[in-house]
Amino acid sequence: MTGRLVRLAETARPKVSFTFDGVVMTGLAGDTVLTAILAERGALRQAEFGPEQRSGFCLMGACQDCWIWQEDGVRLRACSTALQAGMRLRSAATDAWPATGDAP
């Protein structure tokens, strides 16, 4: 097990495939993006101001620690965004950032 989160229940929900930093990953229907990523990885992204890895902090959309990017450059909060099949996500901004519709 390499993820930060360990599933103890509801493991029979349908699987949902998505891409994160070019790696195909699988979450479960009903997961948030943050839950799906942390079930497979130890961290969400690199900290902006130091060597630490970030994994979300408040898990309810208040702390700003879980911002990630869609491949088209639009940012999203991983803790409050529902996982959808086919999402293409990145831990760091792309050349397209900031995109139209970028969240503040």
Biopython code that builds the backbone (N, CA, C, O; Angstrom):
import numpy as np
from Bio.PDB.StructureBuilder import StructureBuilder

atoms = [
    (1, "MET", "N", (0.842, -1.184, 0.000)),
    (1, "MET", "CA", (0.000, 0.000, 0.000)),
    (1, "MET", "C", (0.882, 1.239, 0.000)),
    (1, "MET", "O", (1.681, 1.432, 0.916)),
    (2, "THR", "N", (0.745, 2.073, -1.009)),
    (2, "THR", "CA", (1.573, 3.271, -1.099)),
    (2, "THR", "C", (0.793, 4.544, -0.818)),
    (2, "THR", "O", (1.392, 5.611, -0.684)),
    (3, "GLY", "N", (-0.524, 4.459, -0.727)),
    (3, "GLY", "CA", (-1.335, 5.646, -0.519)),
    (3, "GLY", "C", (-1.318, 6.124, 0.917)),
    (3, "GLY", "O", (-0.998, 5.369, 1.835)),
    (4, "ARG", "N", (-1.664, 7.385, 1.099)),
    (4, "ARG", "CA", (-1.767, 7.970, 2.433)),
    (4, "ARG", "C", (-3.063, 7.528, 3.111)),
    (4, "ARG", "O", (-3.114, 7.386, 4.333)),
    (5, "LEU", "N", (-4.110, 7.312, 2.310)),
    (5, "LEU", "CA", (-5.395, 6.873, 2.841)),
    (5, "LEU", "C", (-5.584, 5.384, 2.574)),
    (5, "LEU", "O", (-5.146, 4.872, 1.544)),
    (6, "VAL", "N", (-6.226, 4.701, 3.492)),
    (6, "VAL", "CA", (-6.515, 3.277, 3.350)),
    (6, "VAL", "C", (-8.029, 3.098, 3.407)),
    (6, "VAL", "O", (-8.678, 3.530, 4.360)),
    (7, "ARG", "N", (-8.579, 2.465, 2.389)),
    (7, "ARG", "CA", (-10.026, 2.221, 2.355)),
    (7, "ARG", "C", (-10.367, 1.063, 3.281)),
    (7, "ARG", "O", (-9.775, -0.013, 3.201)),
    (8, "LEU", "N", (-11.332, 1.306, 4.160)),
    (8, "LEU", "CA", (-11.777, 0.261, 5.072)),
    (8, "LEU", "C", (-13.190, -0.201, 4.762)),
    (8, "LEU", "O", (-13.600, -1.278, 5.194)),
    (9, "ALA", "N", (-13.938, 0.604, 4.017)),
    (9, "ALA", "CA", (-15.338, 0.279, 3.730)),
    (9, "ALA", "C", (-15.697, 0.782, 2.337)),
    (9, "ALA", "O", (-14.926, 1.507, 1.709)),
    (10, "GLU", "N", (-16.852, 0.397, 1.874)),
    (10, "GLU", "CA", (-17.395, 0.831, 0.585)),
    (10, "GLU", "C", (-16.442, 0.552, -0.574)),
    (10, "GLU", "O", (-16.353, 1.351, -1.506)),
    (11, "THR", "N", (-15.750, -0.543, -0.527)),
    (11, "THR", "CA", (-14.781, -0.877, -1.569)),
    (11, "THR", "C", (-15.429, -1.475, -2.812)),
    (11, "THR", "O", (-14.747, -1.687, -3.815)),
    (12, "ALA", "N", (-16.721, -1.751, -2.769)),
    (12, "ALA", "CA", (-17.406, -2.359, -3.916)),
    (12, "ALA", "C", (-18.015, -1.331, -4.875)),
    (12, "ALA", "O", (-18.651, -1.709, -5.858)),
    (13, "ARG", "N", (-17.827, -0.032, -4.599)),
    (13, "ARG", "CA", (-18.351, 0.981, -5.517)),
    (13, "ARG", "C", (-17.653, 0.853, -6.863)),
    (13, "ARG", "O", (-16.517, 0.380, -6.919)),
    (14, "PRO", "N", (-18.310, 1.268, -7.960)),
    (14, "PRO", "CA", (-17.696, 1.171, -9.295)),
    (14, "PRO", "C", (-16.382, 1.967, -9.378)),
    (14, "PRO", "O", (-16.244, 3.029, -8.771)),
    (15, "LYS", "N", (-15.429, 1.429, -10.140)),
    (15, "LYS", "CA", (-14.138, 2.095, -10.327)),
    (15, "LYS", "C", (-14.258, 3.211, -11.355)),
    (15, "LYS", "O", (-15.039, 3.124, -12.303)),
    (16, "VAL", "N", (-13.463, 4.267, -11.146)),
    (16, "VAL", "CA", (-13.432, 5.432, -12.031)),
    (16, "VAL", "C", (-11.975, 5.708, -12.385)),
    (16, "VAL", "O", (-11.151, 5.927, -11.496)),
    (17, "SER", "N", (-11.650, 5.698, -13.682)),
    (17, "SER", "CA", (-10.270, 5.962, -14.120)),
    (17, "SER", "C", (-10.080, 7.452, -14.411)),
    (17, "SER", "O", (-10.971, 8.120, -14.934)),
    (18, "PHE", "N", (-8.887, 7.955, -14.056)),
    (18, "PHE", "CA", (-8.508, 9.341, -14.320)),
    (18, "PHE", "C", (-6.996, 9.385, -14.446)),
    (18, "PHE", "O", (-6.322, 8.395, -14.160)),
    (19, "THR", "N", (-6.460, 10.511, -14.866)),
    (19, "THR", "CA", (-5.011, 10.661, -14.997)),
    (19, "THR", "C", (-4.532, 11.767, -14.066)),
    (19, "THR", "O", (-5.149, 12.829, -13.978)),
    (20, "PHE", "N", (-3.425, 11.507, -13.372)),
    (20, "PHE", "CA", (-2.822, 12.511, -12.496)),
    (20, "PHE", "C", (-1.329, 12.551, -12.785)),
    (20, "PHE", "O", (-0.625, 11.557, -12.606)),
    (21, "ASP", "N", (-0.855, 13.700, -13.231)),
    (21, "ASP", "CA", (0.555, 13.865, -13.623)),
    (21, "ASP", "C", (0.991, 12.805, -14.630)),
    (21, "ASP", "O", (2.106, 12.288, -14.563)),
    (22, "GLY", "N", (0.095, 12.492, -15.564)),
    (22, "GLY", "CA", (0.405, 11.551, -16.636)),
    (22, "GLY", "C", (0.283, 10.089, -16.266)),
    (22, "GLY", "O", (0.523, 9.222, -17.106)),
    (23, "VAL", "N", (-0.082, 9.795, -15.031)),
    (23, "VAL", "CA", (-0.212, 8.417, -14.569)),
    (23, "VAL", "C", (-1.699, 8.069, -14.477)),
    (23, "VAL", "O", (-2.473, 8.796, -13.855)),
    (24, "VAL", "N", (-2.090, 6.965, -15.092)),
    (24, "VAL", "CA", (-3.479, 6.516, -14.993)),
    (24, "VAL", "C", (-3.709, 5.978, -13.589)),
    (24, "VAL", "O", (-2.960, 5.130, -13.103)),
    (25, "MET", "N", (-4.758, 6.483, -12.944)),
    (25, "MET", "CA", (-5.101, 6.071, -11.584)),
    (25, "MET", "C", (-6.562, 5.666, -11.554)),
    (25, "MET", "O", (-7.316, 5.938, -12.488)),
    (26, "THR", "N", (-6.949, 5.014, -10.470)),
    (26, "THR", "CA", (-8.325, 4.579, -10.316)),
    (26, "THR", "C", (-8.841, 4.977, -8.944)),
    (26, "THR", "O", (-8.215, 4.702, -7.920)),
    (27, "GLY", "N", (-9.996, 5.631, -8.945)),
    (27, "GLY", "CA", (-10.704, 5.927, -7.708)),
    (27, "GLY", "C", (-12.004, 5.158, -7.723)),
    (27, "GLY", "O", (-12.194, 4.259, -8.542)),
    (28, "LEU", "N", (-12.891, 5.508, -6.825)),
    (28, "LEU", "CA", (-14.201, 4.868, -6.778)),
    (28, "LEU", "C", (-15.289, 5.914, -6.972)),
    (28, "LEU", "O", (-15.125, 7.067, -6.574)),
    (29, "ALA", "N", (-16.386, 5.518, -7.575)),
    (29, "ALA", "CA", (-17.520, 6.419, -7.771)),
    (29, "ALA", "C", (-17.905, 7.014, -6.420)),
    (29, "ALA", "O", (-18.034, 6.292, -5.431)),
    (30, "GLY", "N", (-18.086, 8.324, -6.382)),
    (30, "GLY", "CA", (-18.425, 9.011, -5.142)),
    (30, "GLY", "C", (-17.231, 9.601, -4.425)),
    (30, "GLY", "O", (-17.409, 10.380, -3.489)),
    (31, "ASP", "N", (-16.015, 9.256, -4.831)),
    (31, "ASP", "CA", (-14.806, 9.835, -4.236)),
    (31, "ASP", "C", (-14.676, 11.296, -4.599)),
    (31, "ASP", "O", (-15.156, 11.725, -5.648)),
    (32, "THR", "N", (-14.028, 12.063, -3.739)),
    (32, "THR", "CA", (-13.523, 13.366, -4.158)),
    (32, "THR", "C", (-12.207, 13.108, -4.880)),
    (32, "THR", "O", (-11.627, 12.029, -4.756)),
    (33, "VAL", "N", (-11.740, 14.089, -5.626)),
    (33, "VAL", "CA", (-10.444, 13.966, -6.304)),
    (33, "VAL", "C", (-9.345, 13.713, -5.270)),
    (33, "VAL", "O", (-8.464, 12.885, -5.499)),
    (34, "LEU", "N", (-9.387, 14.411, -4.146)),
    (34, "LEU", "CA", (-8.356, 14.254, -3.114)),
    (34, "LEU", "C", (-8.338, 12.827, -2.561)),
    (34, "LEU", "O", (-7.270, 12.234, -2.413)),
    (35, "THR", "N", (-9.497, 12.283, -2.262)),
    (35, "THR", "CA", (-9.566, 10.909, -1.743)),
    (35, "THR", "C", (-9.001, 9.916, -2.743)),
    (35, "THR", "O", (-8.232, 9.026, -2.378)),
    (36, "ALA", "N", (-9.382, 10.069, -4.008)),
    (36, "ALA", "CA", (-8.911, 9.134, -5.038)),
    (36, "ALA", "C", (-7.393, 9.190, -5.186)),
    (36, "ALA", "O", (-6.746, 8.149, -5.300)),
    (37, "ILE", "N", (-6.819, 10.388, -5.186)),
    (37, "ILE", "CA", (-5.368, 10.526, -5.347)),
    (37, "ILE", "C", (-4.640, 9.991, -4.114)),
    (37, "ILE", "O", (-3.672, 9.242, -4.245)),
    (38, "LEU", "N", (-5.096, 10.367, -2.923)),
    (38, "LEU", "CA", (-4.385, 9.948, -1.713)),
    (38, "LEU", "C", (-4.576, 8.474, -1.379)),
    (38, "LEU", "O", (-3.840, 7.929, -0.556)),
    (39, "ALA", "N", (-5.548, 7.823, -2.002)),
    (39, "ALA", "CA", (-5.679, 6.379, -1.832)),
    (39, "ALA", "C", (-4.573, 5.646, -2.596)),
    (39, "ALA", "O", (-4.291, 4.482, -2.316)),
    (40, "GLU", "N", (-3.943, 6.335, -3.569)),
    (40, "GLU", "CA", (-2.885, 5.709, -4.361)),
    (40, "GLU", "C", (-1.511, 6.344, -4.171)),
    (40, "GLU", "O", (-0.498, 5.714, -4.474)),
    (41, "ARG", "N", (-1.460, 7.569, -3.679)),
    (41, "ARG", "CA", (-0.180, 8.274, -3.515)),
    (41, "ARG", "C", (-0.035, 8.795, -2.097)),
    (41, "ARG", "O", (-1.019, 8.950, -1.373)),
    (42, "GLY", "N", (1.194, 9.061, -1.714)),
    (42, "GLY", "CA", (1.462, 9.578, -0.382)),
    (42, "GLY", "C", (1.265, 11.070, -0.243)),
    (42, "GLY", "O", (1.140, 11.573, 0.873)),
    (43, "ALA", "N", (1.234, 11.797, -1.363)),
    (43, "ALA", "CA", (1.079, 13.253, -1.318)),
    (43, "ALA", "C", (0.350, 13.726, -2.559)),
    (43, "ALA", "O", (0.279, 13.021, -3.566)),
    (44, "LEU", "N", (-0.188, 14.929, -2.471)),
    (44, "LEU", "CA", (-0.933, 15.525, -3.570)),
    (44, "LEU", "C", (-0.036, 16.361, -4.478)),
    (44, "LEU", "O", (-0.141, 16.289, -5.703)),
    (45, "ARG", "N", (0.847, 17.159, -3.869)),
    (45, "ARG", "CA", (1.687, 18.059, -4.656)),
    (45, "ARG", "C", (2.861, 18.564, -3.826)),
    (45, "ARG", "O", (2.926, 18.353, -2.615)),
    (46, "GLN", "N", (3.778, 19.229, -4.499)),
    (46, "GLN", "CA", (4.933, 19.862, -3.853)),
    (46, "GLN", "C", (4.507, 21.193, -3.243)),
    (46, "GLN", "O", (3.726, 21.924, -3.852)),
    (47, "ALA", "N", (4.997, 21.516, -2.065)),
    (47, "ALA", "CA", (4.723, 22.814, -1.447)),
    (47, "ALA", "C", (5.368, 23.925, -2.276)),
    (47, "ALA", "O", (6.410, 23.717, -2.896)),
    (48, "GLU", "N", (4.746, 25.096, -2.282)),
    (48, "GLU", "CA", (5.261, 26.216, -3.066)),
    (48, "GLU", "C", (6.523, 26.835, -2.465)),
    (48, "GLU", "O", (7.369, 27.346, -3.199)),
    (49, "PHE", "N", (6.657, 26.794, -1.128)),
    (49, "PHE", "CA", (7.706, 27.555, -0.471)),
    (49, "PHE", "C", (8.695, 26.710, 0.322)),
    (49, "PHE", "O", (9.373, 27.220, 1.214)),
    (50, "GLY", "N", (8.781, 25.436, 0.005)),
    (50, "GLY", "CA", (9.714, 24.583, 0.726)),
    (50, "GLY", "C", (9.746, 23.197, 0.117)),
    (50, "GLY", "O", (9.055, 22.937, -0.868)),
    (51, "PRO", "N", (10.535, 22.308, 0.686)),
    (51, "PRO", "CA", (10.708, 20.966, 0.123)),
    (51, "PRO", "C", (9.596, 19.983, 0.500)),
    (51, "PRO", "O", (9.597, 18.843, 0.036)),
    (52, "GLU", "N", (8.655, 20.414, 1.330)),
    (52, "GLU", "CA", (7.633, 19.503, 1.820)),
    (52, "GLU", "C", (6.641, 19.113, 0.727)),
    (52, "GLU", "O", (6.434, 19.843, -0.243)),
    (53, "GLN", "N", (6.042, 17.959, 0.910)),
    (53, "GLN", "CA", (4.947, 17.508, 0.072)),
    (53, "GLN", "C", (3.644, 17.867, 0.778)),
    (53, "GLN", "O", (3.556, 17.783, 2.003)),
    (54, "ARG", "N", (2.641, 18.263, 0.014)),
    (54, "ARG", "CA", (1.347, 18.652, 0.571)),
    (54, "ARG", "C", (0.315, 17.565, 0.280)),
    (54, "ARG", "O", (0.371, 16.909, -0.760)),
    (55, "SER", "N", (-0.631, 17.379, 1.209)),
    (55, "SER", "CA", (-1.648, 16.343, 1.047)),
    (55, "SER", "C", (-3.039, 16.840, 1.395)),
    (55, "SER", "O", (-3.920, 16.034, 1.693)),
    (56, "GLY", "N", (-3.253, 18.123, 1.367)),
    (56, "GLY", "CA", (-4.519, 18.668, 1.841)),
    (56, "GLY", "C", (-4.416, 18.826, 3.343)),
    (56, "GLY", "O", (-3.637, 18.128, 3.992)),
    (57, "PHE", "N", (-5.188, 19.728, 3.895)),
    (57, "PHE", "CA", (-5.087, 19.987, 5.326)),
    (57, "PHE", "C", (-6.441, 19.885, 6.013)),
    (57, "PHE", "O", (-6.623, 19.059, 6.908)),
    (58, "CYS", "N", (-7.394, 20.721, 5.599)),
    (58, "CYS", "CA", (-8.675, 20.760, 6.309)),
    (58, "CYS", "C", (-9.679, 19.746, 5.769)),
    (58, "CYS", "O", (-10.594, 19.344, 6.488)),
    (59, "LEU", "N", (-9.522, 19.329, 4.520)),
    (59, "LEU", "CA", (-10.393, 18.364, 3.852)),
    (59, "LEU", "C", (-11.834, 18.843, 3.706)),
    (59, "LEU", "O", (-12.744, 18.030, 3.548)),
    (60, "MET", "N", (-12.051, 20.180, 3.759)),
    (60, "MET", "CA", (-13.406, 20.704, 3.585)),
    (60, "MET", "C", (-13.447, 22.001, 2.780)),
    (60, "MET", "O", (-14.471, 22.685, 2.787)),
    (61, "GLY", "N", (-12.371, 22.357, 2.091)),
    (61, "GLY", "CA", (-12.384, 23.505, 1.199)),
    (61, "GLY", "C", (-12.076, 24.849, 1.824)),
    (61, "GLY", "O", (-12.318, 25.880, 1.197)),
    (62, "ALA", "N", (-11.556, 24.875, 3.028)),
    (62, "ALA", "CA", (-11.295, 26.145, 3.699)),
    (62, "ALA", "C", (-9.824, 26.571, 3.677)),
    (62, "ALA", "O", (-9.546, 27.768, 3.746)),
    (63, "CYS", "N", (-8.885, 25.647, 3.585)),
    (63, "CYS", "CA", (-7.479, 25.992, 3.840)),
    (63, "CYS", "C", (-6.655, 26.323, 2.596)),
    (63, "CYS", "O", (-5.550, 26.849, 2.733)),
    (64, "GLN", "N", (-7.139, 26.041, 1.405)),
    (64, "GLN", "CA", (-6.423, 26.327, 0.154)),
    (64, "GLN", "C", (-5.220, 25.420, -0.082)),
    (64, "GLN", "O", (-4.393, 25.734, -0.938)),
    (65, "ASP", "N", (-5.089, 24.324, 0.631)),
    (65, "ASP", "CA", (-3.919, 23.465, 0.525)),
    (65, "ASP", "C", (-4.021, 22.408, -0.575)),
    (65, "ASP", "O", (-3.016, 21.784, -0.916)),
    (66, "CYS", "N", (-5.204, 22.197, -1.130)),
    (66, "CYS", "CA", (-5.369, 21.094, -2.077)),
    (66, "CYS", "C", (-5.626, 21.550, -3.517)),
    (66, "CYS", "O", (-6.134, 20.770, -4.322)),
    (67, "TRP", "N", (-5.284, 22.791, -3.851)),
    (67, "TRP", "CA", (-5.461, 23.244, -5.238)),
    (67, "TRP", "C", (-4.582, 22.414, -6.162)),
    (67, "TRP", "O", (-3.389, 22.243, -5.913)),
    (68, "ILE", "N", (-5.184, 21.902, -7.230)),
    (68, "ILE", "CA", (-4.447, 21.253, -8.308)),
    (68, "ILE", "C", (-5.010, 21.787, -9.614)),
    (68, "ILE", "O", (-5.905, 22.632, -9.595)),
    (69, "TRP", "N", (-4.508, 21.314, -10.749)),
    (69, "TRP", "CA", (-4.902, 21.845, -12.049)),
    (69, "TRP", "C", (-5.430, 20.742, -12.955)),
    (69, "TRP", "O", (-4.982, 19.597, -12.902)),
    (70, "GLN", "N", (-6.381, 21.115, -13.778)),
    (70, "GLN", "CA", (-6.763, 20.252, -14.882)),
    (70, "GLN", "C", (-5.750, 20.502, -15.992)),
    (70, "GLN", "O", (-5.103, 21.549, -16.000)),
    (71, "GLU", "N", (-5.598, 19.584, -16.912)),
    (71, "GLU", "CA", (-4.594, 19.750, -17.963)),
    (71, "GLU", "C", (-4.852, 20.970, -18.838)),
    (71, "GLU", "O", (-3.925, 21.473, -19.473)),
    (72, "ASP", "N", (-6.101, 21.459, -18.887)),
    (72, "ASP", "CA", (-6.390, 22.661, -19.671)),
    (72, "ASP", "C", (-6.028, 23.936, -18.915)),
    (72, "ASP", "O", (-6.207, 25.034, -19.443)),
    (73, "GLY", "N", (-5.522, 23.811, -17.687)),
    (73, "GLY", "CA", (-5.062, 24.960, -16.923)),
    (73, "GLY", "C", (-6.009, 25.436, -15.849)),
    (73, "GLY", "O", (-5.617, 26.258, -15.021)),
    (74, "VAL", "N", (-7.224, 24.963, -15.825)),
    (74, "VAL", "CA", (-8.193, 25.390, -14.818)),
    (74, "VAL", "C", (-7.869, 24.730, -13.478)),
    (74, "VAL", "O", (-7.643, 23.522, -13.411)),
    (75, "ARG", "N", (-7.850, 25.535, -12.410)),
    (75, "ARG", "CA", (-7.582, 25.008, -11.074)),
    (75, "ARG", "C", (-8.850, 24.444, -10.455)),
    (75, "ARG", "O", (-9.961, 24.844, -10.804)),
    (76, "LEU", "N", (-8.667, 23.505, -9.526)),
    (76, "LEU", "CA", (-9.794, 23.002, -8.756)),
    (76, "LEU", "C", (-9.321, 22.598, -7.376)),
    (76, "LEU", "O", (-8.147, 22.293, -7.167)),
    (77, "ARG", "N", (-10.247, 22.602, -6.445)),
    (77, "ARG", "CA", (-9.956, 22.129, -5.095)),
    (77, "ARG", "C", (-10.188, 20.628, -5.075)),
    (77, "ARG", "O", (-11.307, 20.166, -5.298)),
    (78, "ALA", "N", (-9.161, 19.885, -4.816)),
    (78, "ALA", "CA", (-9.263, 18.426, -4.842)),
    (78, "ALA", "C", (-10.168, 17.887, -3.750)),
    (78, "ALA", "O", (-10.780, 16.833, -3.924)),
    (79, "CYS", "N", (-10.266, 18.588, -2.626)),
    (79, "CYS", "CA", (-11.053, 18.064, -1.504)),
    (79, "CYS", "C", (-12.548, 18.206, -1.697)),
    (79, "CYS", "O", (-13.321, 17.498, -1.052)),
    (80, "SER", "N", (-12.977, 19.113, -2.576)),
    (80, "SER", "CA", (-14.417, 19.335, -2.726)),
    (80, "SER", "C", (-14.901, 19.114, -4.158)),
    (80, "SER", "O", (-16.035, 19.465, -4.484)),
    (81, "THR", "N", (-14.067, 18.544, -5.010)),
    (81, "THR", "CA", (-14.446, 18.258, -6.391)),
    (81, "THR", "C", (-14.684, 16.760, -6.537)),
    (81, "THR", "O", (-13.830, 15.942, -6.195)),
    (82, "ALA", "N", (-15.858, 16.421, -7.051)),
    (82, "ALA", "CA", (-16.189, 15.005, -7.252)),
    (82, "ALA", "C", (-15.353, 14.432, -8.392)),
    (82, "ALA", "O", (-15.190, 15.070, -9.432)),
    (83, "LEU", "N", (-14.833, 13.247, -8.194)),
    (83, "LEU", "CA", (-14.074, 12.556, -9.231)),
    (83, "LEU", "C", (-14.993, 12.184, -10.384)),
    (83, "LEU", "O", (-16.103, 11.695, -10.173)),
    (84, "GLN", "N", (-14.521, 12.420, -11.609)),
    (84, "GLN", "CA", (-15.272, 12.047, -12.801)),
    (84, "GLN", "C", (-14.356, 11.231, -13.706)),
    (84, "GLN", "O", (-13.156, 11.492, -13.792)),
    (85, "ALA", "N", (-14.929, 10.254, -14.368)),
    (85, "ALA", "CA", (-14.153, 9.407, -15.278)),
    (85, "ALA", "C", (-13.493, 10.262, -16.348)),
    (85, "ALA", "O", (-14.111, 11.171, -16.901)),
    (86, "GLY", "N", (-12.235, 9.963, -16.634)),
    (86, "GLY", "CA", (-11.519, 10.641, -17.700)),
    (86, "GLY", "C", (-10.867, 11.962, -17.316)),
    (86, "GLY", "O", (-10.258, 12.606, -18.171)),
    (87, "MET", "N", (-10.972, 12.386, -16.064)),
    (87, "MET", "CA", (-10.333, 13.643, -15.647)),
    (87, "MET", "C", (-8.840, 13.550, -15.928)),
    (87, "MET", "O", (-8.231, 12.496, -15.747)),
    (88, "ARG", "N", (-8.255, 14.663, -16.371)),
    (88, "ARG", "CA", (-6.819, 14.742, -16.627)),
    (88, "ARG", "C", (-6.282, 15.853, -15.738)),
    (88, "ARG", "O", (-6.477, 17.035, -16.020)),
    (89, "LEU", "N", (-5.607, 15.470, -14.666)),
    (89, "LEU", "CA", (-5.217, 16.388, -13.600)),
    (89, "LEU", "C", (-3.709, 16.475, -13.463)),
    (89, "LEU", "O", (-2.977, 15.563, -13.849)),
    (90, "ARG", "N", (-3.256, 17.598, -12.902)),
    (90, "ARG", "CA", (-1.825, 17.833, -12.687)),
    (90, "ARG", "C", (-1.602, 18.430, -11.302)),
    (90, "ARG", "O", (-2.452, 19.153, -10.780)),
    (91, "SER", "N", (-0.465, 18.123, -10.723)),
    (91, "SER", "CA", (-0.126, 18.679, -9.417)),
    (91, "SER", "C", (0.476, 20.075, -9.527)),
    (91, "SER", "O", (0.552, 20.792, -8.529)),
    (92, "ALA", "N", (0.900, 20.468, -10.708)),
    (92, "ALA", "CA", (1.497, 21.792, -10.928)),
    (92, "ALA", "C", (0.868, 22.435, -12.158)),
    (92, "ALA", "O", (0.330, 21.750, -13.028)),
    (93, "ALA", "N", (0.945, 23.751, -12.212)),
    (93, "ALA", "CA", (0.359, 24.493, -13.330)),
    (93, "ALA", "C", (1.048, 24.143, -14.651)),
    (93, "ALA", "O", (2.227, 23.790, -14.681)),
    (94, "THR", "N", (0.291, 24.248, -15.728)),
    (94, "THR", "CA", (0.822, 24.027, -17.065)),
    (94, "THR", "C", (1.071, 25.363, -17.731)),
    (94, "THR", "O", (0.824, 26.409, -17.132)),
    (95, "ASP", "N", (1.558, 25.344, -18.964)),
    (95, "ASP", "CA", (1.772, 26.573, -19.717)),
    (95, "ASP", "C", (0.460, 27.295, -19.990)),
    (95, "ASP", "O", (0.460, 28.499, -20.246)),
    (96, "ALA", "N", (-0.665, 26.572, -19.937)),
    (96, "ALA", "CA", (-1.967, 27.155, -20.240)),
    (96, "ALA", "C", (-2.503, 27.973, -19.066)),
    (96, "ALA", "O", (-3.489, 28.693, -19.226)),
    (97, "TRP", "N", (-1.879, 27.880, -17.895)),
    (97, "TRP", "CA", (-2.394, 28.570, -16.722)),
    (97, "TRP", "C", (-1.992, 30.037, -16.729)),
    (97, "TRP", "O", (-0.862, 30.318, -17.129)),
    (98, "PRO", "N", (-2.806, 30.982, -16.327)),
    (98, "PRO", "CA", (-4.165, 30.792, -15.846)),
    (98, "PRO", "C", (-5.151, 30.758, -17.000)),
    (98, "PRO", "O", (-5.086, 31.584, -17.911)),
    (99, "ALA", "N", (-6.040, 29.823, -16.955)),
    (99, "ALA", "CA", (-7.029, 29.643, -18.022)),
    (99, "ALA", "C", (-8.296, 30.428, -17.700)),
    (99, "ALA", "O", (-8.546, 30.790, -16.551)),
    (100, "THR", "N", (-9.083, 30.682, -18.731)),
    (100, "THR", "CA", (-10.374, 31.321, -18.537)),
    (100, "THR", "C", (-11.213, 30.433, -17.630)),
    (100, "THR", "O", (-11.266, 29.217, -17.819)),
    (101, "GLY", "N", (-11.855, 31.025, -16.669)),
    (101, "GLY", "CA", (-12.668, 30.265, -15.741)),
    (101, "GLY", "C", (-11.871, 29.774, -14.539)),
    (101, "GLY", "O", (-12.395, 29.026, -13.714)),
    (102, "ASP", "N", (-10.619, 30.185, -14.432)),
    (102, "ASP", "CA", (-9.780, 29.787, -13.319)),
    (102, "ASP", "C", (-10.405, 30.286, -12.014)),
    (102, "ASP", "O", (-10.823, 31.440, -11.929)),
    (103, "ALA", "N", (-10.466, 29.444, -11.027)),
    (103, "ALA", "CA", (-11.023, 29.830, -9.732)),
    (103, "ALA", "C", (-10.079, 30.800, -9.040)),
    (103, "ALA", "O", (-8.864, 30.706, -9.210)),
    (104, "PRO", "N", (-10.616, 31.720, -8.271)),
    (104, "PRO", "CA", (-9.768, 32.694, -7.557)),
    (104, "PRO", "C", (-8.936, 32.055, -6.479)),
    (104, "PRO", "O", (-8.177, 32.742, -5.796)),
]
sb = StructureBuilder()
sb.init_structure("model")
sb.init_model(0)
sb.init_chain("A")
sb.init_seg("    ")
for serial, (resi, resn, name, xyz) in enumerate(atoms, 1):
    if name == "N":
        sb.init_residue(resn, " ", resi, " ")
    sb.init_atom(name, np.array(xyz, "f"), 0.0, 1.0, " ", f" {name:<3s}", serial, name[0])
structure = sb.get_structure()
